[in-house]
Amino acid sequence: MLKLDNVTKVYKTGTFGGESLPAVRKVSFEIRPGEVTALIGESGSGKSTLGKMILRLEPVTSGTITYEGTDIARLKGKRLREYYRHVQGVFQDPFSSYNPVFRADRVFATIKRSYFPSVSNAEWHERVETSLKSVGLNPVDVLNKFTHQLSGGQLQRILIARALLLDIKVLVADEIISMIDASTRVDVLNLLSNLKARGLGVLFITHDLSLGNYISERTIILRRGVIVEMGATQKVFDNPQHEYTKMLLTAVPQLHKKWEAGLEPELAAMGVNAQDDGRPGRYSRSSLHPLANMHARKGRREFAEHELAEGLLRTDTYLRTHEEVPPLVEIEDDHFVVESTRVH
């Protein structure tokens, strides 16, 4: 249905744009009808950038994104509007999707004006109320209200209700339950489950592994803009192969276990030494950690500059720019991982 083929996104950086930062590198996967694909990774891994490119909010630097066989970069005018009828997104920060000058339910009016101009006001009002109820909202509580009168969770669910009013086939859900109360969270997840049963394909972007495991059929692990592991969710979670996947799974808090109790095995699995120079364990010397070895260089500018010149100071930016993107290898049916030691 929707396919990404060697998609790369490079941002220009520096004062005059003379430098570049690859945010996403040669990413390929498909979003299939009736499936939820979990895109998991830490902040800055490129998850939201992928979602924005699918929604044409960011242009693709190289590679292609196709919907029903058509390159979406070529869509214009009526064809682009028709694309948005079928592909919609809901993002982590709902406040950025509203104009605070207007009432929040104005987002429904824009949908009616663009896609359903012939529907009567009475019928449209009924559709809006039905959609709001499907995401656990009482229409009386949210209609004709300004954004400052509603919570972040309510605004988030209004955006989901808005997407459901269209004949959507693909939903890009970027941390859509991050601002929803725990009591309502499961209702929204179950709603997505019901929608996929009707053929909806969902890209569920999250950094929460438990949510990804709960809702998805397929899982993609993204690190520094590169897919390091991908496949059927059960196989990725039950038999993780890449070091980064293992680290993410080990770092998941356990409900009945205190952080202080029996912490050493978990830290050791992540390459963290809690007694490292007397500093907290987050200053790990693990090569997986973004702060690796940085405290050892504090106040040693010349040495750091030498390491940078020699390619030894492997910061996140350095690795994104210089690191080779290895191919994915199928280690078992529908379970892929990058060649070992190539992306750390």
Sequence and secondary structure as in RCSB ss.txt:
>XXXX:A:sequence
MLKLDNVTKVYKTGTFGGESLPAVRKVSFEIRPGEVTALIGESGSGKSTLGKMILRLEPVTSGTITYEGTDIARL
KGKRLREYYRHVQGVFQDPFSSYNPVFRADRVFATIKRSYFPSVSNAEWHERVETSLKSVGLNPVDVLNKFTHQL
SGGQLQRILIARALLLDIKVLVADEIISMIDASTRVDVLNLLSNLKARGLGVLFITHDLSLGNYISERTIILRRG
VIVEMGATQKVFDNPQHEYTKMLLTAVPQLHKKWEAGLEPELAAMGVNAQDDGRPGRYSRSSLHPLANMHARKGR
REFAEHELAEGLLRTDTYLRTHEEVPPLVEIEDDHFVVESTRVH
>XXXX:A:secstr
 EEEEEEEEEEEESTTS EEEEEEEEEEEEE TT EEEEE  TTSSHHHHHHHHTTSS  SEEEEEETTEEGGG 
 HHHHHHHHHHEEEE S GGGGS TTSBTTHHHHHHHHHH TTS HHHHHHHHHHHHHHTT  HHHHTT BGGGS
 HHHHHHHHHHHHHTS  SEEEEESTTTTS HHHHHHHHHHHHHHHHTT EEEEEES HHHHHHH SEEEEEETT
EEEEEEEHHHHHHS  SHHHHHHHHTS  TTS SSTT HHHHHHTT  TTGGGS TTS   TTSTTTTTGGGTT 
HHHHHHHHHTT    HHHHHHH     EEEEETTEEEE TTS  
